[in-house]
Amino acid sequence: MIDGHPRPPRTEERPVQTETNTELRHRTVEAPAGRLHLVEQGTGPLVLLVHGFPESWYSWRHQLPALAAAGYRAAAIDVRGYGRSSKPPAVEAYRMLDLVADNLAVVRALGEESAVVVGHDWGSNIAAASALLHPDVFRAVGLLSVPYAPPGGPRPTDVFDRIGGPEQEFYVSYFQEPGRAESEIEPDVRGWLAGLYAALSADTMPAHGEPDPHFVARGGRMRDRFPAGGTLPAWLTERDLDVYAGEFERTGTTGALNRYRNMDRDWEDLAPHRGAPIKQPSLFIGGALDASTTWMSDAIDAHPTTLPGLSASHLLDDCGHWVQQERPDQVNRLLTDWLGTLRG
């Protein structure tokens, strides 16, 4: 249903060749967002891949061929607000319930009844919510970097305000005001992205004791705490950076940042599911040096209760936030091994 009116499923398909001569199929499908762009490869059971901030379908470039080779139909979407997907203008159009509805629409548009959903960063939260709200469609869930924490607890913006302090504010609070982060990022998208990717990568992140890039000095900018020198992390080539920067230079960053601006709405929308576990088969993979896994260690410890179907939880040594790009071979093996258990 688009803008309140049902429309028949429609896809547009455009095959391209990767550098390894394996075929990727670019498609756009009808969804509540308007149109969603996705890239798929392979045939077999559907695995839906959902990226985080600030990324795109391209974040799964190493997983698409690996999953296809293992006998799966892998589909990596551009989340609404990103890349070639639609970008609704209203801030509230990026609430979690809408993103879950987009995932449902993709599964149906691809002619499938069910899928395994795998997400990274914000995509992990979107994947978890999809599995929680629609267990009949999302039969298993893989979470990368961000562990599952059931809905509930204090209002998110109140928590983030307390994390900061008189001298600095938490980056999520910094992202809340429309236009504020955009004014920092968009004059130099490529440089900002390079700095953020480096700040959260194991081989280029600030050393212990240096200013934390997750915090912004009052009156300052987030990039003020990015690593100096401009060295790219080992996983990121200049060409990769060009792909990411080109998308955000074309689309802007507001759609992506609007995800952060809906956290209180999500808290209200998901209140009926307070404390609810996800019972389907699940997998968690995180980087041992990622703030998401250290700050949320209690959530990881609670996974036997909150994810009773958890098959395994992996913390990859000397790995930062961008796990499937920093450690593609290891993540591919863990994903395909886990997916294999679902076929039994």
Buried (B, 14 or more C-beta within 10 A) or exposed (E): EBEEEEEEEEBEEEEEEEEEEEEBBBBBBBBBBBBBBBBBBBEBBBBBBBBBBBBBBBBBBBBBBBBBBBBBBBBBBBBBBBBBBBBBEEBEBBBBBBBBBBBBBBBBBBEBEBBBBBBBBBBBBBBBBBBBBBBEBBBBBBBBBBBBBBBEEEEBBEBBBEBBEEEBBBBBBBBBEEEBBBEBBBEBBBBBBBBBBBBBBBBBBBEEEEEBBBBBEEEBBBBEBBBEEEEBBEBBEEEBBEEBBBBBBEBBBBBBBBBBBBBBBBBEBBEEBEEBBBEBBBBBBBBBBBBBBEEBEEBBEBBEEBBEBBBEBBBBEEBBBBBBBBBBEBBBEBBBEBBEEBEE
